[in-house]
């Protein structure tokens, strides 16, 4: 394992999760100022391919990376882009064979969108 890959994984493990590639690049550059932008992006792609991280499209404009690869759902704040992991019973989402349209289902995602407590208070003040 390269020092760059180790640093990226360390940042992912020590953070609160769900960072963009640019967030990760900034944090890794604090440890390795000369790390290339492409190195971080390529490493994140490789870690995703290996199943070490999950690449998420949460509707926030930029993809996020999650070191927690267990089955869970996400809460996403539409105002501040805060993302939280929440447990979810994915067995409850089992799609009946007659509704699969011949698809071989390999993944499912649950994303709840709304406002975190701080942003909800702010939104309610405006209305």
Secondary structure as GFF3:
##gff-version 3
##sequence-region A 1 127
A	DSSP	alpha_helix	3	14	.	.	.	ID=ss1
A	DSSP	beta_strand	19	20	.	.	.	ID=ss2
A	DSSP	alpha_helix	21	31	.	.	.	ID=ss3
A	DSSP	alpha_helix	37	49	.	.	.	ID=ss4
A	DSSP	beta_strand	54	56	.	.	.	ID=ss5
A	DSSP	beta_strand	64	66	.	.	.	ID=ss6
A	DSSP	beta_strand	73	77	.	.	.	ID=ss7
A	DSSP	beta_strand	83	86	.	.	.	ID=ss8
A	DSSP	three_ten_helix	90	93	.	.	.	ID=ss9
A	DSSP	three_ten_helix	97	99	.	.	.	ID=ss10
A	DSSP	beta_strand	111	114	.	.	.	ID=ss11
A	DSSP	alpha_helix	117	126	.	.	.	ID=ss12
###
